[in-house]
Amino acid sequence: MTDRSELAAHLQALNGVNVLCIGDVMLDRYIYGEVERISPEGPIPVLRIEREEAMLGGAGNVVRNLVALGARVTFITVVGDDEAGREVTALIGDSEAVEPYLVVEKGRQTTIKTRYIATSQQLLRTDRETVAPIAAASRNKTIRLGVEIVADNAAVVLSDYGKGVLEPATLGALIEAAGSAGCPVVVDPKGRDFGIYRGATLVTPNRHELEQASGLPTASDEDIALAARAIIDICGIEAVLATRGPQGMMLLGTGGKGKHLRLPAEAREVFDVSGAGDTVAAVAAAALAAGLALEDAARLANVAAGIVVGKLGTAVATPAEMLHALHASVLLAAEAKVVGLEATVERARRWRGAGLRVGFTNGCFDLLHPGHISLLEQARAACDRLIVGLNSDASVRRLKGTGRPVQSEAARAAVLASLASVDLVVIFGEDTPLALIEALEPEVLVKGADYARDQVVGAEVVERHGGRVVLAEITPGYSTTRVIEKLSG
């Protein structure tokens, strides 16, 4: 499983991937204004309209999200021979990254969803649409185009809003063609029968959709796991990524019968969940197209969903926003690893109670260099959990003299805590970590091999209760003092 800093590095891989999107396109209209009074004609607000916007919705929003990620998209959909269909055609044509194949069907109403919004509050939504299977000629053309094009893409996303573009026969033909081409298929599903998606790589239902399709409750994590497993077993789908709103997501189908991956919600503030499912499907498809593991695709989709629900309207998540979110979470996690002595002792006690070996090393770590990294990695390899004792600013000044440390104890602690090899950081103010070692009683005490065994502070304490001292190999040519001297000329 990839950690979040490594996950951030995968974002670049999404740029330029080829993804085929097929599904129900819509026109999303947003009418914004202010409400300053209640109508005298009835107890309803009067919206004074200030501006209007139109954008692609439904499968079109999946396309928008794919383009925002840097993907190149082939888009197959059906529109009516009407003004909304022409507006959809123009919006799709605005992006050079999209190669559209639009099937125009006379007599069909292109779906229009109109939302009326005052400040950040949605007052009303109106829908105009045809909810019926597309004509036989439109269906045959959609299937023919999809089967011909699928091999030119690295992933397929099927955006099913139940409006009639993706009928069972169409789905079966497209998924079979994708399977023959070795192309993963991501489905944003609709309806009670997920058997129509048989052979898909991943379906992304929300909690309600999962409950409807499985016929099982979805109140708890355990319920969701059972419902998703039933879908996998009965419907012949490889994996289910269940979106759970404020509870985040759960991925099933990554291995053994009971294996699942829980992903906590990323959003700090939720303004609008409309279109979040489109984002999840788009990011998952782009990630699979880039060759990422299913777990990493789900993690990126979860990060992206946390971004779009914090925006008003059907929105997209850009790689820059996702990168910021991933880095921010790493920093927050790092802060959580910097704790006081009492909390450190309690955490060590719990780890020890779970049968884990607790290791300890210490230092000033003023300017982190490869020698430090090597020491910490060797220390972590010698134990199950590594606690790093960090000299306070005052103790560094006493040990190193005026002008040190170069970085504050808060900065040094944050950098250390961001390392995967470090599990906890505790700052101590004494000149030596002896009191800290006596309080922690680690099973493993690690120091650089430039020390002799009898020079290691706390060695006797550790060995007295059955622990051991490890002298880590020193990476030659690195020292903070030397770096500072070189910088100062």
N, C-alpha and C positions, 0 to 999 in steps of 0.2 A: 504494500500500500504506500502510495507516494505521499510525502509530507507536503505542507502547503507551499513552502518555498520552492520545492521541486515542481509542484503543480504550476506555479507561476511561470516557470521556464517553458512549460508545454504550450503556453498561449500562442507563441510565435508559430507553432506547427499548424495552427488552424488557418493561417493566412494562405490563400491560394488553393485550398482543397476544393474539389469538385463535388457538389451535392445536387441530387435531383429531388425536387419538391413537387408533390402532386396532392391536390386537395381542393377544398371549398374556399374560394377567395371571397372576400367581402370588402365593402367600402365603409370605413369607419369615419363618421363625421363627428366633430366636436364643436359645440356651440357654447362659447364662454361669455359670461356677463356678470352682472351684480344684481342682487336682490335687495331692494331698499324698502319694499312695501308688500302688503298682502292685497290680493285682488278684492275689490268690493263685490265682485260677482260670485265669489266663493272663497272658502278658506284655503287658498292656494297662493304660493309666492309668485310675484311678477318678476320675470327675468329680463333685465335690460341688456340686450345683446350688444357685445363689444367687438367680438371677432369670431371667425369660424375657421376651422381647419379640416382637412380631409387627408386620410392616409389609408394605406392598405391594411386590411384586417383579415382575420381567419388565417388561411394558408398564406395569404399575402404578408401577414405579420411574421410568419415563420421565415419567409423570404427576406424581409427587412432585417431580421435578427441575423440571418446567415450572412447577408451582405455586410452588416456592421462588424462581424467577426473577421471579415476579409475573405470569405468564401466566394467561389464562383458558382452561381446557381443556375440550373436549368429548371424552369417553372412550367408545369402543365396544369391548366385549370380550364373551367368553363364559365363563360359570362353570357349575360343576355344581350340581345341586340337593342340596348337602351342607353340612356344618357349615363347612368351609373356604370355600365359596362365600358363605355368609352372613357370615362374618367379613370376607371381601374386600369385600362390599357395605357393611358397616358402616364399614370403614376409608375407603372412597371417599366415603361420605356425611359423613365428618368435615370435609371441605374444602368451603367455600362457593364456591371458585374452580373446582370441577369440576362439569360437567353430565354425569352418567353415563347411558349407554344399555347396560344389562347384559342380555345374552341368556342365559337360564337353560336349560340342557339336562339333562334327566333322564338318569341313568345315567352321566354324565360325572364323572370325578374332577377336582376343582379342584386344580391343581398346588400342592403344598406342598414347599418346600425347608427342611429343618431343619438348622441348623448348631450344633455343640457347640463352645464356645470356652472355653479356660482362659487367663486373663489376656488376651493379645492373640494367642494361638496357636489356630488352628482345628484341632480334633482329628478331626472327622468331619462329613460331610454326608450326610443321607438324603433321598431324593426319593420322593414319592408323586404319581403323575400318570397321565393318559391321554394317550398320544402317538398321535393318530389324527385324521383330518379330522373337523371338526364335522359334524353332521347337515345334510342338505340344507335343512331348514327354518331352521336356525340360520344357515347360510351365506346363504340368500336374504335373511333379515332383516338380517344384517350389511351386505350389499351395499346393500340399500334404504336403510338408515339413513345409511350413509356417503355415498352419492350425493346424498341429500336435504340433508345437513348441510354438505357440503364447501364450498359457496359462501359460507357464513357465517363462514369461517375464513380466516386469512391464510397458513397453512402446514399441511401434513399430515405427521405422523411415523408410519411403519409399523414397529412393533416386532415382528419375526418371530423367535420362539424355536423355530420348527419344531414346535409342539405341535398345530397343526391349525386355528387360527383363520384364518390368512392362506394360503389355497390359491391356486394360480395364477389361477383364474377370479376369485376375490375381488380379488386384487392388480390384475389387468388392469382390472377395472371401476372400482376406486377410483382408480388412477393416471390412467386416461382421464378420469374425472370431474374430478379435480383439474386436469389439463391444460386442460380446457375452461373451468374457472373461473379460470385463470391463477394457480393455487395451487402453490407449490413443494412438492415431496415429498421428505422425507428418510427413508431406509430403513436400519434396523439389520438387516442381512441374516443369513440362515442357509442352509446347504446348498451344494451344488455348482453349482447352475444359477441364475446371476444374471440369466438371460434372463427370468425371471418378473417382474423389476423393471423391464422395458423402459419407458422414458419417465420414470423417476424423475430428480429433480434431483441427488440426492446419495445415495450409499451409503457406509456407514461400517464396513467389515469390519476385523477384526484381521488380523494377519499370516497366521495359520493359515487363516482363512476365505478370504482373498485367494488364497492358494496353492491351496486346494482348488478354488475357483471358476474360476481361470484355468488351472490345470494347469501353472503355471510356478513356478520357484523364487522365493523372496522373502528370500534371505539378505542381500543388499546393497541399498543405495539404488537402484542401477541396476536390480536385479532387480524391486524393488517398483514402480518407475516403468513398466517394461515390462509387468508383470502388470496393473497398474491400467489402463494404456493399452489392453491387450487387452480388458479388461472393458468399457471405454467404447466401443470400436469394435465389438465383437461383440454386446454386450448392449443397446446403444442407451441407455446411461445417460450423463447429462451430465457428472458428476464423481464421483471416488472420493476419500474421505478415509480413508486407511489408517492405523490405529492400530498403533504398533510398540512398545508397552511402554516400556522404558527408553530407547529411541531416539526417542521422541516420535511425531510424525505426519508424513504426507506427503499433500499435496493435489494431485491431478491433474485436468486438465480445465478449467483456468482460462484457456486460450488456445491457443497454437500447439502443434504435435505434441509438442515436447520440453519444454514449459513445465511446471514443477511448483514447489510451495512446500514447503520442509522446515521443520518446526516442532520444535525441540528439546524434550525432556521438561521439564515444569515442576516435577515433584515432587522434593523434597529427600529425603523418607523415604517408603517405600512399605510400608503395613501390609496393605492388602487391595485387590485389583483388581476384586473382584466388584461389578458394577453400573456400572463406569466407562464401558462402552459405552453404557449407558442415558443417562448424563450427557452424553456427546458428542452423541448423537442429539438429546436434548432441547434443549441449548444451540444447536446448529446450526439446528434448526427454529425456535426462538424468534427467533434472530438474523435468519434469512431472512424470518420473518413481520414483523419490524420494518423490513425493507427494507435490511438491511446487505448489503454485497458478500459473495460466497462466501468470499473470502480472510479477511475480518474475522470471518465466522461460524466459520471453522475455527480462527482464532486464539483467539477466546473459548472455543470448545469445548476447546481444548488447555489453556488456563488452568484451566478448570473441572475437567478430568480430573486435573490435577496436584493439585487440592485434595481430591477425593474418594478418591483412592488413599492419601492420608495419614490416612484415617479407617478405623475398623473397621466392616465390614458394608456393606450397600448404602446409600450415603449420598448427600447432595445438596450442591450448591455454591450458596451464596447470593450475590446481587449484592455484599453487603458484603464477603464473603470474596474474591470475584473482584477487587473494587476494591482491597482491601489487597494482593493478590498482584501486581496490575498496578503499583501504586505502589511496592511493595517492589522489583520488578524494575527499575523506572526508576532508583531510588536506587542499586541495585547496579551498573547500567550506568553511572551517573554516576561512581561511585567508580572504575570501571575506566578512565575517561577522565582521571583526575588522576594524572599520572605524573612521574617525575623527568627531569632533563636528558638523561641518557644514553638512556633509553627514547624520549624525544621526538625526539632527533636520529636515532635508528634508524628510528622510524616515519616521519619526514619523508623519510628516504632511500628507504624502500620505496615511499612514495607517489610520490615523484619518479620512481623507476624504473618505475612503472606509468603514467607519462605524466600524472600529476595535478599541478596547480599548487598549491603550498603557500602559504597566506597566514598573516600574523601581525599581531596587534594586542596591545595591553597596557593595563594600568591597575590601579587599586586595587579598583574594583567593590565598594565597601563596602556601600552600600545600593542594590541593583539597581533602576533606574527606567526608564521608557520611553525616555529618551535613550540609556541603555546598550543596550537591546534593539535600537533602531534602528541604532546603530553596529555591533553584532555582525551583524545581518542584512545590512547593506550590505557588511560585510567578507566574510561568507560568500558573498555573491553575486559578489564579485570574484575568487573562487578556487574550487578544488575541495575543499580541506580547510583548515580554519581552526584554527590553534593560538593560544591566548590565554595571554600571559604575565601572571601575577598577582603583584603586589607582596606580599612577605611582611609579617607583622605589624610586624616591626622596621623595614622600609623605609617602611611607611605612617606609622609614628610619626615617623620622621625627616622625611618630606615634609609631613605634615599636622598634626603637633603632638600634644600630650598629649590623651588621650581618643579618639584614633583608632588603629586602626579600631574601628568599632562592633561588627563581627562578626569572628570569628577567621578566619585564612587557610583553615582546614579548612572552615568554614561557607561562606565566599565561594567557595571552589573547588567545593564540592558544588553550590551554586546555579548557577554558571556551567556546570558539566558537565552539568547536567540539561537545558540548552537544546539544541534540535535544531540550531541554527546553529553550535554549538561542537563541534569534533571532539576536541580535546585541551586540557588545562589544565596548565601548568607554573608552579610557584611559583619566583620568583627573589628573592634577598636584597639585591641591589645597588639603588642609587637609580635607575638607568636600566637598560633591557633591552639595552644595547649588546652585552654579552658573549653574551647569549642569541641575539640576532640574528646575530652573527658565527658562532655555532655552527650555527644552523639554516639560514642562507642562504635565506630564503623568497623565492619569486618575486614575492609581493605583500606590501607593508607598508602597513597601514591605520592612519590616525590621524584624529581629528576635524578638521573644517575650521576650528576655532578656532586651529589651528596653521598657520603658514606652512611651505612646503616646506623651507626651510633650518633650521627649528626641530625637525624630526622626527628624533629620535634613530635612527640606523641607516640613514637614507635613502641615504647615500653607499655603505654596504656593499651594500645591496640593488641599487642601480643599477649598481654596479661589475660585478656578475656577470649583468647583463641583466634584472634585475627592475624593478618599477615601484612608485611610491608613490601611494596613493589617499587623498585627503582626503574623508572621509565627511561628508555633510550633518549638521548639528547640529539636534536637535529642541529648539526654544526652550522655556525655562521650566523646565528640569529640571537639578538638580545635587544631589549628595549633601550638600554643605555647606548648601545652602538647606533641604533636607529636615530635616537635624539641627537647624538653627536654629529652624525652625518647630515641631519637636517639643519643643524646650527652652523654647519660649515667648518 
